[in-house]
Amino acid sequence: MSFPVEILKALSHCPVCHKEYKPAKLSILAEKEGKTLLHVTCEMCQVSSIVSATATPGGAICMGLLTDLAQVEGKRVCADRSVTTDDVLALHQRLATTHALADIL
């Protein structure tokens, strides 16, 4: 895939140490409907980021998040199924039960 110039410019430097990224350290995790999720790791400071990049008629929108996930882990997470309403409800119930047990102890 070829990225618009705006996206490549936004992804050209590490947000922590400002070293220029090498193209080999950038990996596409997922693509859907004009949006791309990328994983990039800085060779200098070893900090990794997950970046959401979207090309729009007015330019690029990029949002990054520092992560401890390796590229392989990021690809595995993106390959998993989407979170459903049932997943959220089950987690809520589990947390409520765990919190109640902690109060007793």
HUGISUL-V992780 format. One record per backbone hydrogen bond with DSSP energy under -0.5 kcal/mol. CO is the residue of the C=O (numbers start at 1). NH is the residue of the N-H. Records with the same first field share a line. If there is no record, write none. Layout:
CO = NH + NH
This chain:
1 = 3
4 = 7 + 8
5 = 9
6 = 10
7 = 11
9 = 12
12 = 21
14 = 18
19 = 14
22 = 25
23 = 26
25 = 41
27 = 29 + 39
30 = 37
32 = 35
34 = 55
35 = 32
36 = 38 + 53
37 = 29 + 30
38 = 51
39 = 27
40 = 49
42 = 46
47 = 42
48 = 67
49 = 40 + 51
50 = 65
51 = 38 + 53
52 = 63
53 = 36
54 = 61
56 = 59
59 = 56
60 = 62
61 = 54
63 = 52
65 = 50
67 = 48
70 = 74
71 = 75
72 = 76
73 = 77
74 = 78
75 = 79
76 = 80
77 = 80
84 = 88
85 = 89
86 = 90
87 = 91
88 = 92
89 = 93
90 = 94
91 = 95
92 = 96
93 = 97
94 = 98
95 = 99
96 = 100
97 = 101
98 = 102
99 = 103
100 = 104
101 = 105
